[in-house]
Amino acid sequence: MAVTPRPEVAAAALRRTHTVFNQAPELVGADLFSGNQPLVEATVREGAPWIAERATTLGRIVGGEPLRWGFEANENTPVLHTHDRYGNRIDEVEFHPAWHRLMALSVEHELHSLPWRSQQPGRHVARAAMYMTTMQAEAGFACPTTMTFAAVPALRSTPELAAQWEPLVTATSYEPALVRATDKGSALAGMAMTEKQGGSDVRANTTVAQPLARFGLGPALAGPGAEYELTGHKWFCSAPMCDLFLVLAQAPEGLSCFVLPRILPDSTRNAFHIQRLKNKLGNRSNASSEIELDGAWAQMLGEPGRGVATIIEMVAHTRLDCTLGATAMMRLGVAQATHHAAHRSAFGALLADQPLMRNVLADLCVESEASTALAMRLARAYDDAEAGVEEAELFKRLATAVAKYWVCKRAPNHAFEAMECFGGNGYVEDSGMPRLYREAPLMSIWEGAGNVMALDVLRALARSPQARDVFLAEVREGAGADKRLDAHVARLSDELTGAGPGRAHGLEARARAITERMALALEASLLVRHAPAAVADAFCASRLGGEGGLEYGTLPASCDFGAIIERHRIPA
Ligand SMILES: Cc1cc2nc3c(=O)[nH]c(=O)nc-3n(C[C@H](O)[C@H](O)[C@H](O)COP(=O)(O)OP(=O)(O)OC[C@H]3O[C@@H](n4cnc5c(N)ncnc54)[C@H](O)[C@@H]3O)c2cc1C
């Protein structure tokens, strides 16, 4: 018997415009460490199996609520308060609570300090695994995390300053209040090198450091730990709410490095004035500022006139983190794109089952795995170098520049392709992909933009033929596994050792090309040794064998797309 709907039900049905289907579910609740198979394997391989349990706990945490904090911290960007209501300078930046939650998460899990607190072998590798896992929730808070981590080796150049600051910057409590670090028992560190007239070329710095005379105690002292007054400006100074800054300024002996606290020993505020916050493309949860130092009190770190040599220790560790950060972004793109494609259909089939989309996804996975292998191998070099292995020190010096250049360069287009896998949804903020896309170029620009890094590779090669030999020896550990790699390494070796044609000609102009070839050789060598055959073969064919195109999704059709994607997809 036909049933006639009641009039109000029929009217409701008419008002219902459509049913939502064929939209991928949100990727939440995943374990962002254990679901990242290449990272799990690299963590064990490079010497930190002991961190797996902690990283898994963190991976589960990060795959949950922090994802929302990342959105909130970027939608509610930091606000600068230069003065209080009475006109007094305060120079404070107000952050959304989500930012503070992310910072607390980072500090409590030792992302800023693990290698300096732990005595375990493999502690840089362990931190790298934790850092790359957490960066997938949000990247902005990684900036103060990294600078705090990286400040420690530079602080150690002056033992009395290290004794004062290291316990504070490695503490695992997060306290954002702008009070004396000794009162709150913790500190975060930033760096201020870049000025309006020059960032890469810090020798152009004009900020002046004047030695301070000590109240009738005779002439001003110079040298490590001595007190100075700094006057000048800095054009980029990120995370200005940090408690101390490593600052470059011109002392009478030349460019020198200083430790500058925001709060003075007598609890008053240092003359560190925030002029404005930068309106940035991405990295919007984090505050990056322009500052003026108006006779700010500071202490010299390292030797007078040796500012670059002192701060380079900090710079090297931040460059390591740029590589880790760019790798984490690629991993995020792969996790999201493979998840989306596994749930979205077009033309009657899941995207994940369509040959051309499988090629794109597999290519993104291959790049992500190559970056992961390289980043984790680099982290191990930091462990080995600290343990006193001479070859590791040489490898670290050269490979840091190579990896910072290459992995960071690969990230922006990787983010774009991952975004395109979502179609229109990828272009919309809710997906998180625009945020990833905006963040990606930053890793390449700061801490040494592309050209500067490529030139740094040439510098390292010129200074130390041993570094070149150690690098080539590492690459050759993959010899015999793949003919394309062998041929590539033979050409690279000729080029680096001078046997190749026209070696010296136009060397500087070829710096990017040389660095790229070195990076590809190292990545391929790591993959043929440690990755599944499907991944290594796809990499060598497309990146070394001339069988790939300029865009992602141009792997040879013979590649095993299914095996590659399955390895990288976060299990449902
Ligand atoms: C969001 C953000 C936050 C930042 N935070 C900080 C911070 O906290 N502290 C800080 O000190 N700095 C910070 N920076 C500054 C950053 O490190 C510099 O912008 C960067 O080092 C480049 O310096 P520059 O901007 O002066 O560019 P320039 O030095 O003018 O370089 C411009 C271009 O020229 C290229 N170039 C330079 N020299 C050569 C050469 N010899 N041959 C060929 N090409 C060359 C560079 O690769 C670059 O592409 C931040 C930057 C950004 C974007």
The ligand as a Gaussian input file, in Angstrom:
#p B3LYP/6-31G(d) Opt

LIG

0 1
 C       60.156000      34.828000       8.735000
 C       61.590000      35.161000       8.919000
 C       62.131000      35.135000      10.188000
 C       63.467000      35.473000      10.386000
 N       63.966000      35.461000      11.652000
 C       65.254000      35.861000      11.862000
 C       65.784000      35.929000      13.181000
 O       65.125000      35.581000      14.155000
 N       67.047000      36.392000      13.336000
 C       67.825000      36.778000      12.283000
 O       68.956000      37.184000      12.478000
 N       67.347000      36.712000      11.019000
 C       66.086000      36.260000      10.779000
 N       65.584000      36.202000       9.502000
 C       66.415000      36.706000       8.410000
 C       66.939000      35.665000       7.451000
 O       67.867000      34.822000       8.075000
 C       67.507000      36.438000       6.255000
 O       66.402000      37.035000       5.601000
 C       68.281000      35.556000       5.320000
 O       69.461000      35.126000       5.930000
 C       68.637000      36.293000       4.012000
 O       69.205000      37.546000       4.281000
 P       68.624000      38.854000       3.600000
 O       67.162000      38.887000       3.827000
 O       69.378000      40.033000       4.056000
 O       68.838000      38.643000       2.052000
 P       70.164000      38.978000       1.214000
 O       71.356000      38.671000       2.018000
 O       70.024000      40.312000       0.629000
 O       70.027000      37.888000       0.054000
 C       69.110000      38.039000      -1.030000
 C       69.334000      36.911000      -2.016000
 O       70.649000      36.994000      -2.520000
 C       71.291000      35.740000      -2.411000
 N       72.720000      35.967000      -2.191000
 C       73.321000      36.526000      -1.121000
 N       74.646000      36.537000      -1.296000
 C       74.892000      35.989000      -2.503000
 C       76.083000      35.732000      -3.266000
 N       77.286000      35.999000      -2.780000
 N       75.950000      35.147000      -4.478000
 C       74.745000      34.835000      -4.972000
 N       73.607000      35.059000      -4.308000
 C       73.669000      35.633000      -3.081000
 C       70.613000      35.031000      -1.262000
 O       70.697000      33.613000      -1.402000
 C       69.185000      35.525000      -1.427000
 O       68.491000      34.711000      -2.321000
 C       64.273000      35.835000       9.282000
 C       63.732000      35.834000       7.989000
 C       62.412000      35.502000       7.805000
 C       61.844000      35.522000       6.420000

